[in-house]
Structure formats: structure tokens, C-alpha cells
């Protein structure tokens, strides 16, 4: 990632964070919020933080499992570092766009094939999106009254989340299973843009496209020949995401609230994640807070804002800080190893 792009991401992240904090806390009594936080059971928050860690490390298990399924040796400890790196850059870049490129970067420094790494991360991404889509579809098809009544006023965001995620999955599926047609169409677009001078160096883009399509073909072959592996990855991802959504129910319990089931709270949090997932905002910042305030106000009542602060503090900022620290470790552990190997050569 070049310095200019890093700078722009930092500026964008800071701007979104500033606007979010201002819009949420404008006119609020900070003393009342602090008092509410003091009255909550902080020990339960530690369980929530543990769930966040389990969420991150679950991806490590999935990545390690996929490497083994492809006959590639990988160290589970390093897979953990890849996950921390991925989640850190996903937290600070729009639409989590920076996570996987940085994971591939570290995997390459660890002497793992970029093609295999990209193939694995693509499987992880599709499973990640598919779980969200199926989560939303189950709720919107069966429409459980206890959940739907809390979604009034935000259904537009839920439908937008489903449409964007389905569009993403369909696009990936088209590239995977109709790769020849997808390649011809993409090449035609590149040539057309080159003719009207909107794109320079079309030859380089065409080479990169052809290289990418080889990866898509290998992923498609993997889906066809490792169906049980794909099912297992989907189930592991379902557990992974549910553990993260469960953090909100732990926040609910920490404030001494009762009466609403874990299914209701977890289901609603899943819909927030679905709505915010594909929006070009780092970590869904801004929209996640807004939707939480609207959806959970009938459940948390007067302490909705303190509850939101704790929930986002655990699910996003704890994830961000822990991943940031471990990303530094990844630079030292994997980066130094790579430099040492180059010196030996």
C-alpha cells in the first residue's frame, strides 16, 4: 500500500470517526453515560472481548484448514497473524477492501504461493458473505414477529445490504464458473476504455486480468472437487459470525436487562451487520451506530446510547486495537524472517 493511499485512508477514517462521534454525542449528557457504564457488569464485557478474539482466530482455523485441504503446509500461529492483519486493514479501509491484499502480502513473505493464498481467501470471502445473506434471507422470508417489529424504519437498509451482498456473490460466481465469458467481457471493456483514453497502459491491465482469471479458474476447480470442505468452511463461518453477534447479547446482560431472548438480540445484530457490510465505510462506522440506536432503542430504552458505546467498543474498537498490535508483531515475525532468508540467499 503506497504512502498516498495510506494517507488518504487515514484522513477518511478520521473524518468518518469525527462525524460519527459528533452526531452521536451531540446534546447528550456525558455524565449520565459514564454513570450508566459504571453501573454495568464489566466482567461480562471481558467475555465479550473473548468472543471478539474467538471471532478473529476462527478465521485462522479456516485458513489453516483450507491450506491443508490444498496440500500446502502452513503454521497455525502464522495463520493467526494473517487473520489479525486482515481484520486490522479491513477495519481501517472502506468496504474492508484492504484486508485480503495485505494478507496475501504477508503470506507471500512467508513463502506461500500468492495464487494459492488468493484462492483460499476468495473461498473465505464468499463464505463470509454467503452466511450474511442467508442470515438475512431467513429473517426476511420467515419474518419472525419479535424481530421484525424492531426493524421498522430500517428495512430499506436491510434490503440494500442483501442486494449488494447477493450482487457481489453473483459477480464472483460468474467470474468463477463462466470465467471465459467473464474474461472476454472484461477485456472488451478495457479495450473500449483504452480507445476513449479513460484507461492508460491497457496491455498491463489485460495481463493482470488474464492472471486473475487463472486464479478464478483454480478456485472454481476447488469448489467442484472439494465440496465437503466448502460445506465445512460455511459451517465454521456461521459459528464464527454468530459468536460475534452474540457480543451484543452479552452487552444486554451486562446492563442487567432481561426479557428479550438471545435469539432476538443476535438476530437483530446480524441484520445490522448485513446492512453495513458492503457500504464504503471503514468497519461500517456511522451506519452501524445509527442502526443500533434505531433498532435497539425499544430493547435498551434509556441506556441505548451507553449500550451502543460498549457494543461498538467491543465489536469494532477492541477488534481494531488487538489486530493493530498483532499486525505489528506480524511485521517483526514474518517480515524479519523474510529479510533473513533473503540475506542467506
N, C-alpha and C positions, 0 to 999 in steps of 0.2 A: 504494500500500500504506500503510494508516494506521499511526500510531505504535504503537498497542496490538498490532497484528498483527506488526509488526517485532519488538517486544519479546518477544512470546511465541515467535516463531521463533528468536530469539537464545537464549532460555532453553532451548528444546527442543534446539537444536543443541548447546549447551554441555553439557547433561545427557547426551545420547547420546554425545558425544565423550568425556566423563569416564568414563562407564560402560565404553565400548569400550576405552579405554586401560588402565583398571584391570583389566578382565577378561583382557586380552591379556598384559599385562606382570606381572601378579601372580605372584610367586615366581620370576620369570626373572632371570638374571644379566645385567644391563645391560652389564657389561664385555665379556662374550662376544659379545653382539650387536654392540657397537661394533667389536670386533676383526674380526668377520666382515664388517662393512661396509667396513672399511679394506682388507681383502684382495680385495674385489671390484674389477672394472674399471669405474671411474666414467665413463670415456669412453663406454661403451655406454649409460650412463644418459642421456647427452646426446642420443643417438639416440632413446631412449625419450621424452624431453621433446619432441623434434622431432615424433615421432609424435602426441603429445597435441595439439600445435599444429596439425598437419595435420588431425586429427580435428575440432577446433573450426572451422577455416577451411573444411573441406569443407562444413559446413552453410551457410556464407556463399555458396559457389558454388551450392549447391542453391537457396537463397532467391533469389539474383540470377537464376538460370535460370528460376525459376517466375515472378518478376515480369515478365521479358521475355516469357515464354510468354503472359502475360495482357495484354501490350501496355502495361505500366506501366514507366516509366523509373525505375531505381534505380542508385545508385552502389555499386560493388562494395566500396569502402572502408567505406561505411556499413553494408553488409550484414555485413561482418566485425564491426563494432561490435555490430550486432543479435545476432550469434551469441555474442559474448563476454558480453553482457548476459544472454542466455537461459541460457547454461551456468552463469553465476555464480548466478543466482537459482534455477536447478534444483538446484545443489549444496547450497544452504542451506535449501531448503524441502522438506517431506515430499512424497514421490512426485513430486518435480520440478514441483510444482504452480505455483510462482511464475515459472517461466521464460517461458512464452509470453505471459502477461498483461503482463509488463514489456517484452517485445519489441514487442508491439502498441503499448504506451505510447510507446516511442521511435520507432516507425515513424510514429505519429500526429504526434509533434513534428517529424518530418521531412517532414510534409505528404503522407504516403502514406495512402490510404484504409484505414480500420480494417476495413472489410468485406473488401477485397482482402487485407489483411495477415492477417486471421484465416483467410481461405480458404487462403492459402499455408501458414501454419503448421499448419493442420489436415492438409494433404497431407503435410507433413514429419513430423508426429507419427505418422500412420498408417503411413507407410513405415518409420519408425524402429521401431515396434512389430512390424510385419509381418516385418522382417528377423530380429528376435529370435525370433519364433515359428517361422519356417521353419527357422532355425538349430537350435532345439531339436527340432523335429519330425524333421528329417533324422537327427539323432543318435539319437533315441529310436525311430525306425522301423527304421533300418538297424543300430543297436546295434553299432557297431564295438567289438570286444572290448577293444582297447587303451585306449579311452576309458571304456567302461562299467565296467571294473574299478575305476576311480578314483572313480566316482560312487556306489559302495555306501555306504549310510548317509545319503546326502543326496538320494536320489531323490524324497522327499516334497517337498522344496523346489523341485526342478526341475519336478515336475508342477504344483505350486501356481503357479509362475511362468508356465507355459504356459496354465493355466486362466485366470488373471487377465488375461493379455495377450490371449488369444482373446476373453474376455468383453468386454474393452474394445473390441477391433476390431469385434466383432459389434454392440455397442451403437452405435458410431459409424456402422457400415454401415446399421443400422436407421434411425438419425436421418437419414442421407443419402438413402437410396433408398426409405424409407417415411415421408417427412417429415410428410405429412398425418396419418397414423395416429399417429405419434410425438407430434405436436403435440396431437392430441385427447386422447391418454392423459395427457400431461404436464399439460394444462390441467385435466383431471378430477382429477388428484392434487392440484394446487394448490388447487382449489375445495374438495376434501374436507378438506384440512389447514386451510383457512381456516375451515370450518364448525366444526371442533373446537378452534379457537383456537390451533393449533400454528404457524400462519403468519399474520403480520400484513401488511397492505398487499398483498393478493393482486392488486390491479389493476396495481401496479408490476411484480410478478413476471410477470404474464401478458403485459405489454407487452415485457419483456425476453425472455421466451420466444419471442414472435412474431418479434422482431428476430433472435434467434439462429437460428430456423428458416429465415429468409430466407437467412442465411449458409450453412446446411446445404444448402439447395436449390441455391445457386450453386456450392457445392463439388461436389455430385452432378453438375451440368451440366458442370463442368470435367472430372470423371472420364470422363464419356461422350464428350466432344469432344476430349480431349487424351490419348488412350490411350498414344501413343508417349512423350509427356512423362512420364506416370506410370511407365512402364517404365524410362525413363532415370533418374528420381528414385530408383526402387527399386535400380537397379544402383549408382548413386553412393552410396546409403546403405549398401549391402552392403560396398562398398570402405571407406567411412568407418568402419564398426563393426569391420571386420576389422583395419584399421590400429590401432585402439585395443586390440583383443585381442592384437595382436602385441607390444605393450609387455611383456606377461608373458613371452614367449619371449626378449625382449632381456634381461630381468632374469635369466632362466635362464642365458643365455650369460654374463652379466656375472660370475656366480659361478664360471665355469669349468666348468660342468656340460655333459655330453654324453650321448648315448644315447637321449634322447626327442626325437621329431620336432617341428617347428614345428606341424604339423597337430594333434598330440595336445595340446600346451600351449595353442594358440589355441582349439581346440575346447572344452577344459575351462574356459578363461576365459569363453568365450561362454556356457556353462551357468551360471556364477556370475552373470553379468550378467542372464541370463534370470530366475534365481531371485530376484534382489534388485530387479529393475526396478520392479515395481508395489507393493512394500511401502512403507508410510508412514514411511520413514526418509530423512533428507537424504543424498543420494549413496549410498544403500544402506549407510550406516555401521552397523557392528556385524555385520550378517549377511554382508557381503562379506568381512570379515576372518575371520569364523568359518568360512565355507565354504572360503576359500582354505587355511586351516590344515588342514582335514579332507581336502580333495581333493588338495592338492599335497604333503602330507607324504611319501608314497611316492616322489615325484619329487625334492624338495629335501632330504629327510632332516633332518639336524641343523640345517641352516640355513634351515628353512622359515619361522621367525619373522623373521629378518633379510630374507629374500626378500619376505615379505609386507609388511614395513615399506617396502621400496624400491618394490614394485609399487603399493601404495596411495599412497605418496608421489608417484609419477609420475602414475598414472591419475586420482587424485582431488584430492590437495592441490596439485599443480602446476597442474592444471586450475582449481582454485578460486582460487589466488593470481593466476595470469595473468589470469583472467577478471575478478577483482576490480579489478585495476589498470586493465584496459581499460574496465571499466564506468565508472570514474571519468573516463577520457578521453571516454567517450560522453556523460556528463553535461555536460562542458565543451564538446565539439564540437557535439553535436546540440542540447543544451539552450540554449546561448548563441545558436545560430543561430535557434532558435525565438523566444527573447526579443527578439532584434534585429529579426526580421521583424514582431513584434507592435508594437514601438516605431515602425517605419516606417509601419505601417498607422494 
